[in-house]
Amino acid sequence: MIKKHRFQPNIIKKYIQTIDKLRVAKSTEELSPIKSLNYERLIGDKKGLESVRLDHKYRIEFITKLEREEPNSITVCSIIELSNHYK
């Protein structure tokens, strides 16, 4: 029996790699220099969301929220969607 996946295994692998990069980053400012992520704050009807690219077809959309004050601040990242933004 052939198993049908919602996402192809290579997309899942890239998703895990990208999530690992998000976990390591101490702030969103650390994401901008990583050109492969193409980090951006979204505009228009997606204002308030941020995204990073998996490949030329998919991106991860998320919201970050800073909790507590410096120096004990924590950034909470809530993944909203794995978006095929060209559909």
N, C-alpha and C positions, 0 to 999 in steps of 0.2 A: 504494500500500500504506500502510495506517495503522500508524504505529509505536506500540506500547504501552509506556509508561514505568512503572517501578515507582512513581515519585512524580510528581505533576503539576508542570508547569513553575513554577507560582507557589510551590510548596513548596520546590523546588530554589533558587529565587531568595531566599526567606526564609532557607533554610539557609545560603547563602553570606553573606548579610548578617549573620546571627547569628554565624557562625564568624569573620567579620571583627571583630565587636565583642569576641569572646573573645580574638583575637590582640592587640588593642590594649590590653586590660586588663592592668595590671601585677600584679593580685592578684584573688582572688575577692571581696574586700571592695569592689572597684570595680564589681562586677556588681549588688550589692543595690540601689543607688539607681536603677538603670535599670529602671523599673517594667514596661516592655514585655517584659523578659526573664523576669520572675518567677523569679529565681534562688532555688534552694532546695537544701538537703542532704536527700537522701531518707531515709526511715525504713522500718522493717519488713523485708521480704525484699530490699529494694534498699538497705539500709543500707550506707554507704561510697561510694555514688554521689551525684553532684550533677546538677542539671538546670537548663536554661533553656528557656523556651517559645518555639516558633516562631509558633504561633497557638493557637487554642482546642482544636485536635485533636492537634497534634504537639509533642514536646519532644525536645531533645538531651540524652542522658544521658552523663555523662563522669566521669572520675576525675582529680583533681589531685594532684600530688606535688611537694613542695619539695625541690630538690636544691641542695646546697652551703649554706654559712652566709652570713648577711648580711655585707657589703653586696653580694656577688656571687651572690646566690641566683637560681635559675632555677625557674620553675614549669612543670612538664610537664603538659600536659592531654591525656589519652588519651580520644578519643571512643569510647564503647561502643556506642551505638545511637541511631538516629532512631526514636523510639518513638511509636506512636499509642496513647497511654495511656488512651483511652476504649474500646478494643476489649476 
